[in-house]
Amino acid sequence: MDHETAVSRAKEIADCILAPAARQNDKDARFSSEAVAALGPAGLLGIMLPTEVGGSALGPRSFAAVVTTLAEADASAAMVYLMHMCATATIAAARPGATVAQTLKDISAGRHLSTLAFSEAGSRSHFWAPISRAQRNGVNVRLTAKKSWVTSAGHAQSYVVSALAPDGTGPTDSTLYILASSTPGLSVAGPWDGLGMRANASAPMILEDCEVEPGLRLTDDGAGFKAMLETVLPLFNLGTSAVALGLCRAAVAGTAVHLNSARFEHLGQTLGESLPTLRAQLATMQIDTDGLAARIADLVDHLERPRETTMLRALESKAAAGDVAIAVTSTAMRVCGGAAFSKHMAIERLFRDAHAGAVMAPTGDVLREFIGKAVLGIPLF
């Protein structure tokens, strides 16, 4: 599958599966199993995996384009896809000796959804610093942890889980493991009822004395932090920026439709024809949206051709994307007025989803701390 085919298939799923159900799924906080069922046969779950395991070997450009396309219809479904892709990349980069070949083949075949389970309440937005610690049990380890914000909780076939290494001495001495959904002791701790991204099942999960064999250890002991920083963070930041872009494009399109259709009957004009102030605000939304698209294209270029500024671009991208998505969707709420606030349009869902995306770890505040340190030459950790 090439880039154009991947985006075309994503567009078809967005139009036929996601868009018609997005409003009701958001209202009910219902995970879209139909979306996952469509993404698998379309070959989109394994687009970045190598061809040797059945993947399409596409790169970050295709990944970002697919995520943006999905997010224009339903940001929750796009986030499910994004977290799956981050988990898949981590599994694909597993250490020699990890028994993941069949999992990768199942992902490529569209039979397996994965996700990340990094965040813990004790370290909050510092997802790279788990509080839980793996305990040795002969050649195996046992994991006990309370994970928060696990996207696709209860719906994924596997979870990429972090824990401090058994002999780790610092907060970044972590190890990554892959746990099947059927692992004894693994359970969803409660329902998900958030303000935004309501249909992505981002619920807490509990690991209670979960037995993990050596083949399920994805990284060397203590190397989990390196994988989070080098494999997960750039892809996650690109993906969340792409979700923000999808939200912005949907907000611009929805606002334009409103301005072209809502009328001052006594004047015989549409709102767009009658009010230049609203046209100016729509123009600002478009400018900001196109600026975010350019920033994402720049990050893609940096990921395709890594250089000294690549990590800085990855940090900047998510920080800026969160601000832009909030600004664009907030303006859309004001321009569309009562039609948006009364929930007659999708604009208020886009507004809530934009705010949810901005607080996903690493948050904008944390990213700015990293960016400031990077500019000053101060080590990030």
N, C-alpha and C positions, 0 to 999 in steps of 0.2 A: 504494500500500500504506500502511495506517495503522499506528499503534503496536501495536494489539492483534494485527493480522495478522502483523506482523514477529515479535513474541514467540511467537505460536502456531506459526509456521513453525520458529523456532529450537528450540522445545520438541519438535516432531516430529522434527527432525534429531537433537537431543540424545538422545531416547529410542530412536529406531530405528537410527541410524547410529553415534553416538559411544559411548554407554554399552556396547553389546554388545562393542565392539572395544577399549575403552580399556585394559583390563588387558593384553591381548596386545601392543597397540601400544607401551605403556609398557615392557613386558619386552623387546621387540625393538628399541626406539628407532626405530620405524617411523612415518614421516610418513603421515598419513591423507589420501591422495588422494581417498578416498571422501567425506570431510567436505567438502573443497573442491568436489567434483563436486555435492554436494547443496546447498551454500550458494549456488552460482551460479544454478541454475534457480529457487531459492526467492526470488530477488531481493534477497538479503541483502548481497551484495557492494557494492551501490551505494545503500544506504538513505539515506545522508546527502548524496548528490549531487543537484544540481538536476534538476527534471523536464525541462529543455531537453535534457539529455543522456541521459534515460531513467531517472534516479534517482527516489527516493521523497521527497526533501527532508525527511526526518525529522531530528530533532535529537539532542542528547546523551542525553536521557532514554531514547529508543528504543535508541540505541547501547549504553548501560550495561545496559539490561534484556536485550538479546540476548546480550551478552558474559557476563553473570551466568548466564543460562540455559544457555549452552554449557559454561561452566566447571563447573557442577554435575555434568555428565557427564564432561567431559574438559578439563582446564585447558590441555593442550598445544594442542588444536584451538582453544580460545578465544583463546590467545595468537597463533596463526596469523591468526585473524580480526582481532584487535586490531591487529596490526602492519600488516595489509593496509589497515585503515581509516585508520591514521595516515598511511600512504603515500598513500592515495587523497585524503585531505584536503590533503596537500601538493601533489599534482598539480593538484587542483582550484583551489588558490590560486596557481597558476603565474603568472609575469609575462606581460604582453601580448607576443605574439611567440613564446611557447613552443608547439610543435606537439603538443598533448596532447588535442585534441578527440576523435580516434578512440580513444585509450586510455580516456578517460572513458566513451565510449559502450560500449566493449567491457567495461569494468568493470560498468556498469549492466546490460548484457546477460548478465552472469555468465560471460563468456568469459576474464576476465583477473584473475589474482591478482598483487598487488604487495606490496612489503615495504620496510623501511628498512635501509640499510647505512651506519650512522653510526659505530659504535664502532671504535676502533683500539687495538691493544695499547699503543701509546706514550702514549695519554692515558687509557686504562683507563675508569673510570666517568665521566669527564668527556667524555661523548659529543659535547658541543657544540664540542670543540676538536680537530679532525682534525690529524694530523701530515702527511698527504699534501698535496701541492700540485698544482693544475692547471698544466700547462705550455702556453703558447700554441703553436699550430701553424697559422699563417695565421689564418683565421677560426674554425677549430676549436680545441679544446684536447685534450690527451692526459692521461689519468689513470693513475697508477700508485699502488696502495695495497694494504695488507693489512688487510682489514676483519675484525672478530671479532664473534661472536654475531649472525650474520645469520639471523633466523628465516625459515623456508621456503627456506633456501639450496638451490639446485638445483631447486626446484619452482615458484618464482614466475615469472611472465612478464616482470616488470620489477622494477628495484631503484632506489629513491631514494637517491642516493649523495652524500656530502658530501666536500668537499676545500677546502683553503685556496685563496682566490682567487689568480690568477696574480700580482697586484700587492699582495696582502694583507700587512700589516705586523704584525698581532697574531694571537693564537690564535683569536680569534672572527671574523676576517675571512674567512669561509667562503662557499662557493657550493654550491647544490644542483643536482644533475643527475638525469635519469632515463635509465637504461640498460636496453635490452632484454636478456633472457636470452641472446639469440643474439649479443650484441656480441663481436667477436673480442677475446681477451685476458681475458675475464671467466670465472672458473672457481671451483668449490668446492675449498677447500684441504684438506679432510679430513672424516672422519665426525664425527657428533655422538654423544657417549656420556656424558651428564651424569647427575647425581644425581637431579634433578627435571626436570619439563617435557621428558621424554625423547623425546616424539613430535612435537616442533615443528621438527626439523631446523635447530637454531640453530647452524650450523656457520660456520667462518671461510671467507672468500672472498678471492680475489686478483684485483686489476685490474692487468693487465700491458700498459701502453702502449695503453690503450683510447681510441680516437678518438671524440670527442663533438662533434656538430654544434651550431651555435648554437641551433637549435630545441629541443634537448634540455636546455638550461639552464633550470631551473625558476625561479631567482631572479636578480635582478641580482647582479653580482659584489660580494661582500662582504656580501650580505643574507641569506646562509644562516642565520646565527645568529639573526636576527630571526624567520625562519620556524620554526626549531626551538623558540624560546622562546614564540612567540605562537600557532602552529598545532599543532605536534607535542606539546609538553610538556603542555598542559592535557588534550588528548585521551588521550595515553598514560597520564597519571596517573589519569584517570578510568577508563580501561579496565583498568589493572592493579588498581585498587581493586575494580572489578567482578569481576575474576577471583578476587581474594581472597574476596569475598563469596560467590561460587559455591562455592569450596572450603569455606568455613565452613558454608554451608547443607548441603552434602553430608556434612560431618563430623557435624553435629548429627543429620541424618536417619539416617545409618549407625549412630551411637551409640545413638540411640533404638531402632532396630530390634534392636540387640544386647541392650540392657537389657530389651526386651520378649520376647525369644525365648530367650536363654540362661537356664538354670534351675539352681537348687540342688535336685536331685531328692529329696534326703533331707529337704528342708524343704517341698517342694511349692510353691515360689515362684520367680518370675523374679528375676534380679539386681536389676531396677528395683524390684520389690516388697520385696525383702529388705534392700537396702542404701541407707539415706537419704544416706550420703556420696556415693554415685554419682549419685543424683538431684540433689544440690546442685551437683555438678560439671557435670552436664548443663545445669542451670539457668544456671550462669555462662556456659557456651558459648552458650546461646540469648541471654542478655542482651548479650554481646559482639557476637554476630552482628547482632542488631537495632540495636545502636549503630552498627555499621559501615554498615548499610543507611541509617540516618538521616544519617550523615555524607556518604554518596554522594548522597543526595537533596538535601542542602544544596549540594554542589558542582554538581550539575546545575542547581539554581536559580541559582547564581552564573554559570554558563556561559550560561544562557538570558537572564539579566539582569545583564550584566557591571557590576561596581562596583569600588571601590577595593580591596576585600578578596578579589577573585576569584583572583589568583595565589597569595595566601597559602593560600586554601582548597585550591587544586590541590596545593600543596606538602605541606600537612598531610595530605591524603587518602591519598596513597601511603605516606607514612611511617607513619601510623596503621594502614593496611590491612595492611601487612607484619607489624607486631607482632601485630595481632589474628588474622590467619590462622595465624601460628606458634603463638600461645597456644591457639587453639581446636583446631587439629589435634593439638597436643602433648597437650592434655587428653584428646582422643579416644583417642589411643594409650594413655594410662594407664588410662582407664576401660574400654576394650575389652580391655586386657591381652594375654594370649597369643594371642587370636584375631586381634588387629591385628598383633602382632609376628611371627607366623608367616605373615603375608600371606594369611590366609583371608578377609580383608576388603579393601575399597578404602582403608581409613583410612591405611595406611602410604604409599600413593601420594599421597594428599592431603597428608600430612605433608611428603613430599619436595617436592611441587610448591609448597607454601606457602613453604618455605625458598628455593627457586629464585626465586620471584617477588620475595622481599624483597631479594635482592641484584642485581636488574636495575637498571641505571642509569636515573635517579639513585638511588643506594642510600640507605638510611635515614640513614646518617651524613651524606652530602652534603646530603640534604634538611633535616636538622636544622640544618646550618650555614647554609643559605639562610634557613630560618625564623627562626633567631636573629638573623641580619642584618636581615631584614625588620622584626622586632619592634623592633629598635634603631634603625631608620632608616638602616642602613648599606647602600650599594649592593651588589647581589649579585655584580657582576662589576667 
